[in-house]
Amino acid sequence: MFSLLNYEKDAEVFKALAHPVRIEILKELIIRGACNVTQIVGILGIPQSTVSQHLAKMKSSLFQNPLSQSRILSGLMRRM
């Protein structure tokens, strides 16, 4: 059954990934597993404040909807 609410939740996940830095962070988390901010800063070579801001955006949008998250992330991992 069509549910606009489900598509709105999925759209929020895609919005959270709509920045190249967030995609790189997600890619590194998938490849390396759990990382802290300091490790991500070292890997990507960007300021800690930038990493923290992007992680906050990802946390508030991406990780609030586990069903969408798992469906979308599994599709992304197949492409990497």
N, C-alpha and C positions, 0 to 999 in steps of 0.2 A: 504494500500500500504506500502511496506517495505521501511523504511527510516533509513539508517545507522546513520544519524544525531540524530534521536530520541534516538537510542540505546546509542550513545556516550554521550548524555545529561544524560540519566539514569545512565550510568556507572559513571559519575562524582558524582552523588548523592550517589551511593554506596561507592565510594572512600571516600567521606566525612564521611561516617559512619563506615569506616573500622578501627576503633580504639575503644577499650572497654570504654575509658573515654568519647568519643563522644556519644556512645550509652547510657551510664549512664546519661549524660547531657540531651540528647533528651528525655529519659524516664522521668526524673524529670520535664522537661518542659511540657511534655504531662500531667503528673499527677497533677502538681501544677499550671500550667498556667505560666504566665510571672514571671520570676525571674531575679534579677540582679546578677552580678558576685559575690558580697559578699554573697548573699544567697546561690548560687551554691557552693561556697567554703565551707560554713558552712555545707551544706547537704552532700557533698562528702568527705570533709576533705582533700582536696588537695590544693596545693599552688595557689594563685590568678593568678600568671603568667601562670601556666599550664592551668587553666580554660580559661583565656583570649586567649591563643594561639589556643586552641581547638575551642572556639567560633568563632574566626577569620576564621579558616579553614571551619567551618560549614557555616558561613555566605557567604564566597566567592564561595562555591560550592553548598551547599544544598539549600540555599534560593534564588539563582539566576534563578532557573527554576521552577516556581510555578506549572506547570502541572505535571511534574515528581514528584515534592515534594509532592503534594497532593495525587497522586496515590500510591507512595511508602509509605508515612507516614500512610495512611489509612490502608494499609496492615500490617505495623508494629504494629499499635495500636490494631488490631484484635488479634495479637499474645501475647500481654502483659496482 
